[in-house]
Amino acid sequence: MDELSPRQVTIQDPFWTARFEINSSRAIFHQWDQLEASGCIDNFRIAAGELDGLREGWFFADSDAYKWLDAAARILATQPDPALTTLMDSLIALLERTQDRDGYLFTYNQIHFPGTRWVNLMIEHELYCHGHLIEAGVSHYQATNKTAMLEIARRAADRVTMDFFGKGPEHTPGHEEIEIALLRLYEVTGHVLYLEMARQFLEQRGRKPQPLFAISLIRQFRSVAARLSFVRKQQKMYLAQHPGYSPKKVPPNNFAKKAANSYVRWIFSELNGKYLQQHAPIRKQTVPVGHSVRFGYLQTAAAMLRRIQVDETLLPALEKSWEHMVRQRMYVTGGIGSVPGLEGFGNDYELDPEYAYAETCASLASLFWNWQMSLITGASKYSDLFEWQLYNAAAVGMGLSGVNYLYNNPLTCKGGVTRKAWYSVPCCPSNLSRTWADLGKYIYSAEKEAIWIHQFIGSKATLQKDGPAQIEIESGLPWEGKIRIHLQPAISTEFTLHFRIPSWVSNFTEFAGVKINGEPLTPLTDPQPNLPHPAESTAQGYDPRQSRYLSIQRLWSAGDVLELDFDMPVTLRRAHPKVRGHRHKVAITRGPLVYCLESTDNPGVEVISTRLDAASLTFEPAPHLLGGITILRGQTVDGQPLTFIPYHLWANRGESQMTVWVNI
């Protein structure tokens, strides 16, 4: 199955177009301003010898500039903007001046430890940073056809392959990302060494005996501490010599409520390798563990490798880990990562809504993984989870203004978690921006004799089916279930159109609710039914395996219209009995949206402890609230009115209390 370029798709959607415009006109420029204000861009100027001052931020701060560049390039692929082009070109020129002649680029070492490289691969994230640098180069080339940034990326990739190819498992990155980058670079250049380097990084995970791994990791932590101490002395000396110097202001970190044993759990997870997905070879990693973003990037890279170079031995572990995540380690929003101290997975059914970390970047990593699995298998469950996470776990990360963000995303908040303009680790904002900019490529895919519709997002695309064939989707989602699909093949052409029946649709029989050119659909062929997965209780009551693809094979002609009318009832979802604290509680959903109670809309109600009269729930449009939404109305058991809003919109109006799980 082949994915489309975002350039082949134009999004025209009542829900997503506004987010596209905010992303390209405000969010991306706000992010640049924050990178400048926090000193991230100055780090490159200092490393290039063009500015005198102190390097600011974490040792992996370079990656934030690269992700911004990646996002800017993806935006420009479909939305040209001279001002954004100017910023992007200035950064590319700066990176070219900063990069060592042999391709190495890591300002932490270049400024503080010249000539030192690849010292603490598990912790300091040099390869992670080089990965995002390479991805930015690929995205820029795909968007502009210019090679300046691609050449920077290739020099970095060549440095990585020269320094690491053929080396053992002790030379494995602590934060997965370089693997995705090298595979993307291989797809653009065809240079086989990039493919083989990515394979090596994947294959050597978990190959070092656990005691030796723990000893090596402890040594690296000691080295990191010693290096940080040296850096602080350098900074102190510089400030003493420059009494008038004002350091750039780095924002504080995000707030997350943590259990008392979080630190102890993190230590054990680090030392046994699970935090870093170093506890077992990739084909034996069938349970989601450790840092959830790293896990998602690892799964994405393994799936990409399976898609690019068919290796059936990789697929079973990918499928098993996905199944385990959905059944036992995922929140009802699709968020992953239940232990703030780990920024990652807990035990089976450990899904406390207040401790939920559910990092925005983790949901994006899961989107990338689901997309690769969709392309490999054609199974509807992956596109269904993509949709669910897109509208809930991912969309919550960016505020309506485009200039404030959530890093972690609890499902119950008694206070402390608010949207911020920036963070000391600002990995999520530009990651969101590059995902929104690329959204068009996740809607359709194509095969020789088939078109697949994975997401019902209003859009137009042009494909080749015995000549150019245009397909257009009109969508009422996420507020209404009415979908119209217009087909305009250049000549009448026979092919199969696969479209997904979402898991949230109830009582959808094979041909009910579908019309072609105004007539109810009757079977033109007798395809093998793609039956949903048997009903099974998942941890939080959402099961993407209940979705399916409906396949229509016919001679399609210009002007054909396929109409879908999905019912969108209000659904009460219950957690598995093994999930603590959820007895007599429900999560309320409608269509692809999870809803929540926010104190802003419910003055005088203790939203976290109140009891809902479930029979009272209705839905209604609220055109003037939060940009125009559908709200749910209800009342408490003692008659107090309640207003529910989509979860992804909470915290847009200042600090508040909020809960997804409501007492009944």
N, C-alpha and C positions, 0 to 999 in steps of 0.2 A: 504494500500500500504506500503510495507516494503522498507526501505532504505538499501543500501549496506554499508558494512564497507569499508573504504579507502583501507584496505589490500586486498580486493577482486578486486581492480581496479588498473591497471598499465597504467599510462598516457604516451603515445607516440605521441606527437603532435608537428607539426612544430612551432606553436605559443607558446604553454604553457610549453613545455619541458624546453626551455631555462629559463623561469621564475621560474620553479621548481628548476632548478639547482642554479640559482642566489639566490633564497630564502634559500636553504639549505646550500650552500657553502659560501655565503657572508653576506646576510642580517641578518640572525639569530646571527652570530658572531659579526657583527657590532653593533647590538642592545645590546648584552651583554656588549660590551666595553663601550657603551654609558651609560648603567645602572651603571656600575662601575664608570665611569668618573663623573657622576652627583651626586653620593652619594647614589643612591637608594639601592644598595646592602649593603653598609656600614650601612644604617639605621637598618638593621636586626642584623648586628654584634654589633652595639651599644646597641640595645635592648636586645641582648643575653648576654651582659656584657663582650664581647670579644674585644671591641674596645672603645677607648675614643675619643670623638669628637662630632660634632654637627649633628643633624638630618637635612637632606636637602630635599627640595621639598615640594609639597603640602601635606596636611594631608592624601590624598588618594593615595600617591605615591606608596604604597605597591602594588597596583593593577598592576602597570607596570611590576614588577618582576614576578607576577603570570601569566600575559598574555604572557610574554616571555617563562616561563616554559611550559605553555599550548601549545604555538607554537612549542617549541623544541620537546615536546612529540609527537605531531602530525606529525612532520617531521620524527622523528625516527620510527614511525609506518611503514613507507614504504621506508625509506632511512637511514639505520643504519650508525652511524658515531661515532667512539670511542671518538673523541675530544668533540663532542657535549654531548655525554653520560657523560663524566667526569664533564663538567660544570653543567649539569643538576643534577647529583648526589650530587655535592658539594652544590648546592642551596637547594636541598631537605634536606640534613643533617643540613644546617644552619636554615632552617625553623623549623625543628624538635627541634632544640636547643632554638629557639626564642619563639615558641608557649608556652603559659601558659599551665599548666597541665590540666586545665579544657577546653582547646580547643580554648580559645580566642587568637587572633593574630592581633594586630593593632598597629604598632610601634609608631604612633603619641601619643596615650594615654600611651602605655607602657613606653615610654621615658619621656614624659613631664608631664603626669598626671597618675602616677601609681595607680592602683585600681579603676580608673574611666572608665566607659563603657557606650556606647549607649546614649551619652549626646545629640547630635544634629543630629538625624537620617536623617533629611531632607537635611542637608548641608554637613556634614563631611564624609559621604559615608563609614561608617564602614561596613554596610551590603553589599554594592557594592564590597568592597575589599574582604570580606569573600566569596562573590559569585565567584569572579575570582580565589580565592584560591581553592575553591571546584571544579570549572571547571578544573583547572590544575590537581587536584588529579584524576578526572575521566579520563581525556585524557591520563595521564601517565599510569594509570592502563590498559586502553584499548590498549595502544601502547606496553607495556612491560609485562603485567600480573604480575607485581610486586606490592606489597601492601603498601610499605612504605609511599608513597605520598597519596594514598587513605586513609590510616589511619589518616593522618594529616587532610585531607579533612573531614572525618567522625567526627573527634573530633570537628572541627569547626562547622559542620552542627548540631551536637548534642548540642553544646553550644547555637546556634541560636534557635533551637527548644525549648530547656529548658527555654530560656529567653523570648521567644516571643509567643509560641503557646498558643492560647486562649486569648491573649490580644487584645485590641481594635484598632480602626483605627488610634489613635495617634501614634501607634507603626508600622509605615509604612515607608519603605525606600524612600529616595528622589530620588535616581538613581536606576532604575530597572536593575537588573542583578542577584540578589540572587535567583529570581524565576526560571530563566533558569537553574542555577546551581543546585538547589534542585531537579528539575525535571530530569535533567541528572543523578544526583546521585541516585534518585529513580529507574531509568531505569537500573542502574548497580547493585544496592543492593537489590531492592525490598522492602526496608524499607518504610512502608506506611506513617510514620510520616513525612518523607521528602516531599512526595506528598501533604499531608494535609497542611504542613507549606507553601508550594508554593501557594496552593489554597487560604489559608488565606490571604497572602500578596496581591494576586490579587483581591480577593473579597472585601477587606476592603478599597481599593482605592476609594476616593471620598465619603466616608461615613461620614466624619466629616463635620458638618455645616460650610459653607464658612466663616462667621465672626469668629468662634472659630478657624478655620484653620489659618486664617490670623493672629490672635493674637498669636497663637502658633508659627507660622513661624517667626514673628517679635522677639519674645523672643529668638528663636534659633539664629537668626542673631546677637542679642546682646551678647548672650553667646559665639558665635564663635569669635566675635570681642574681647571680654574680654580675651578669651583663647589665641588668637593670640598675644595680647598685652603682656600677661604673657610669652609666648614663646619667643618673641623678647627680653624681659628683661633677660630671662635665657641665650639667645644667646649672648647678649651684655656682661653679667657678665662673661660668659665662655671666650670670646675673650679677655676681660681685664685681666683675670687670666692666659691666655695662649697666650702671645704676639707673639709667633712664629708660631702659628697655621694658616694654610692656608685652608679655607673652600673649599669644592668642588665647581666647577663651574656649575651652573644650567643654561641651555640655555635660551634665551628670548622666549617669547610667539610668536605665529604666528601672521602675519599681516592680517587684514581684513578691507576693507573699510566699514565704518558704516554711517548710516544716523544720522542726528542730534538728532532725537528723540529716538534712540535705548535704551538709559538708562531708559527713562521714560516707554517705552513699556515693558522693562524687569521687572521693579518694579510692574506694573499692572499685568503682566502675572504671576509673583511669587505670589502676594497676592490673586489673584482669583483662584489659584491652577492649572491653565492650563499649566504653565511651567513645572510642576511636574506631569501632568496627574492626578491631585487630585481634579478636578472640578466636576466629576461625576463618578458613579459606572461604571465598565468596560463595561457592556452591554448597557450603554447609551453613551459610547464614540464612536461616529460614524463619527467624524470630526478630522482629524489630527491636533493636537495643541501642543504647547510647544517645549521643547528641543527635537530635532529630533532623537538623539541617544536613549534617554530614551523612546520616543514613540516607536521606532522600537523594542527595547528590550521588552517593555510591550506587544506589539502585538505578538512578537515571543513566549513569555511565555504563553500568552493566547491561541495561536494556539497549542502549545505543550500540554497544559492541555486538550484542546479539542481532540487532537489526542490520547493521552494516556488513557484518561477516557472520553468516548464519552459523551458530554454534548451539545446537539444541540442548547441550548440557547446562547452559546458563539459565534456561527458561524455568525449569522446575523450582529452583530456589527463589527466583523473582516472584513466581506465582504464589508460592507458599508464604513468603514474607508479607506479600500484599494481603492475602487472605487472613493471616494472623492479625495484621494491623486492623483490618476492617472489623473483624469479629471481636477483638479483645483489647485493642490499644488505641482506639480513636474516639474522639469526642463527637457528639451529635452534630456539631458544626463542620466536621471534617478536620478539625484541628488535631495536630499530633504533638506530643510532648507534654507529659503530665507532672514532671518533677523539675521545678524551677532551678534547683541546685545543679542539675545536670543539663538544663536546657533540653531535656530529652525524655525518653520513654521510661515509664515505671514498669511495674509488674502487670500481669494480666488483670484487667478490670480495675486497675488503680487509676481512677478518672475523677478525682475530686474537682468540682467545677471552680472552686475558689483558688486552688493551687494550680489550675491549668496554666501551663506556659504557652503552649500552642503558638509558638513563634510564627510571625508572618512569613519569614523566609522558609520555615519548614513547610508551610502550606504551599508555597510556590515551588519548592523542591518536589513536593508530591504531585503538583500539576505537571511538572516536566516529566516525571516518572510515568504518570498515567497516560500522558500523550504518547510516549514511546511504546507502552504496552498496547495502546489502541492500534498503533501502526503495525505492530508485530502480529497481534492476534485477531483483530477485528471484533473483539468481545465488547459488548455494550457496557459492561460493568465499569470499565476503565473510563470511558467517556462520561458515564453517569456520575462517578465520583469526582471527575474533573469539574463538571458543572456545579456539583454541590459545594465543593471546596472553593470554586471561583466566586460564587455568590455569598459565601459565608466566611470561611476561614481566611480567604485571601482578601476579599473586598473590604473587610473590616479594617485592614491595615492602613488605608489612606482615607483621611477625612474628606468631606465634601469640598472643602476649599482647596485641596491639593497641597496644602502647606503645613499640615499637622498629621501625625502618624501614631500608630500603636505598634509597639515592638512585640510584646507578649499580649495574649488575648484570653483573659479568664472568661469563664461562663457565669461566674458570680463575682460581683465586686462590691465590697462594703466601703471602699474608698482607697485612694492612693494611686490607682491606675488612671492616667489621663493621657490624652493625645499631646504630643510634644512636637515642636518644630524640628528638633534634631536630637541625636543621642551621642554619647561618647563612642558607641559602636553603632554607626548609622548604616548598617548593612541592608535594612529593609526598604527604605524609601526608593532608592534607585533600582532595587530588585523588582519592586512593584512597577515602577515606571517602564522598565524594559519588558515586563510581562504584558502590561496593558498595551504597549506599542505593538507588540507581536501578536495580539489576540486574533487577528484575522487568519493566521495560519492554523489555528486550532479548530476552525469551524468545519472545514471540508477536507476530504482526502479523495484520491482517485486511484483507480486501477484501469487496466486496459478496457474492460467492458463494464465498469461500475463507477458510480459516484457515491460517496459516503457523506452523510450529514451527521456530524458529531454533536454540534451545538446549535440551538435555535436562536441565533443572534442575527438581528436584521443586517443584511449585507448583500453584496453582489460579487460574483466571481466568474471568471472566464476560464474554461477548461477546453481541452481538445477531445472531441468525440466525432470523428469523421468530419473534422472542421471545428471552428470555434463554437462552443456551446456556453451560453450565459445562463447562470442560475442565480435567482434572487430570492431571498427570504424576507418576508415581513413577519415580525414577531411581536407578540404582546407580552412576552416574558420580561420580568418575573411576575408581573401583576395579573396578566390574563393568559389563558391557555390556547388562544386562537393563533394559528400559524398558517401562513400562505406561502407556498413555494412555487415560483414562476420559472418555467424552463423555456429557453430560447435556443435550441440547437440550430446551426446553420442549415442543416438538412435533417429530415426525419431520420432518427437513429435509434436502433434498439440497444438498450443497455439496462442494467439493474440499478435502481435507486434504493440505497439503504438509508433508512432514517430511524432514529432511536425513539423508542417508547420509554420515557423516563420511569424510574422506579417509583416516583411520587404519584404517578397516574394510577388511579384505582379503577378496577372493573373495565379495563381496556381489552376487549377481545380483538381477534386478529384483524378484522376489517371494520370494526365499529368506529365511528368518529372520523373516518377518512373519506374524502371525496376527491374525485378527479374530474375537472371541468364541470363542477356542480353536481355530478352524479355520484351516489354512494359507490364505493369501490367494491367490485366483485373480483374474485380470484381469476387472474389471467393465466397464472401458472400455478403449480402445486409445489412451492419450495418447501424444503425441510424446515419445520418451525424452529425458530431460535427461542426455546422455552426459557422462562426465567429460572433462576436457581430456586430449589425448594426452600420454603419459608424456614428461617432459622433465626433464633434470637441473637442479635448482635449486642455488643456492650451498651450502646446508647440508642438503639431503636431505629437507626437508619441503615438500610441495606442496599447498596448499589447493584447487587446481584439480582435484584428483582426487576431490573430493566431488561430490554431486549431490542434488537433491531428488527424492523419490519422491512421486507425486501420486495420491491415491485419491479418485475421485469416486463417491459413492453416497448413498443415502438413510440418513442417520445417525439413530439412535433412542436414547432414554434407556437407559443401561446398556451401550452398546457399549464394547468394550474392544479397543484395538489394542496388540498385544504385539510388541516388537522385541527381538531377541537378537543384539547385535553381538559378533563375535569380537574379542578383545583380545590378540593375540599380542605377545610381546616382539619389537620391531623394531630392527634395526641400521641406522642411517642414515649414509650416507657423504657427505662434502662433495664439491663439484665439484673436478675436478683443478686448476682455476685458483686455488683457495683455498690459500694457502701454509701449510705446516706441518701439513697434515691427512692426509698419506699414511699409510696403515696405522693410521688412527684411526677410531673410530665413536662416534656419539652413540646412546644407548640410550633407546628410548621404549616406552611401553605405553599404549594408548588415547590420550587427549589429553595425557598427561604425559610430559615430558622428565625423565629420571633423571640423577643425578650420584653421584660418589663423594665423600664427605666424610671427612676424617681422623678425626673424632669416632667414626665407626662402624667404622673400620678401623685400629685401633692396630697399630703395627709395619709398616704398609704405606705406601710412598711413593706416595700415590694419583695423583699427577700423572705419574709415570714408569712405574708398574707396567704389566704386560702382561696383558690379560684372555684367558682361555680362553673364547671366545665360545660354544662348545657347552655350557658349564656353566650357562648362565643359566636360572633358574627364578624364579617369583614365589610369594609367600606373604603372608598377612595378618600384620600386626604391630599388634595392637589396643592395645598399651600404649606404643607408640613415637610420639612427636610427635602425640598426639591420636588415634591410630588410623589406620594407613595400610597400603598394600600395598607391601612392599619387594621388591627383586630380589636374589636370592642368586646368587653365582658364585664363581669362583676364578681365581687367576692361573695362568699357564702352568706355574709351579712348585708349584702346589697350595695356595697360601695362600688362605683364605676372603676373600670380598669381599661387602660389603653396599652396595647402591645405594638411595638415597632420592629421592623427587621433588625436582627442582631448586628448586621454589618454597619448600621447607622448610629449605634450608640456612641456616646462620648463626643458627639459633635457640638454639644451646647454647654460645655463646661463640665466640671467634676460632678459626678452623680453616683448613685448606687444602681445596681443592675443585676438581674438574674435571668437566665434562660430556663432553669428548672424551677417550676412553680408547684407549690403545694395544692393538692386537691382533696 
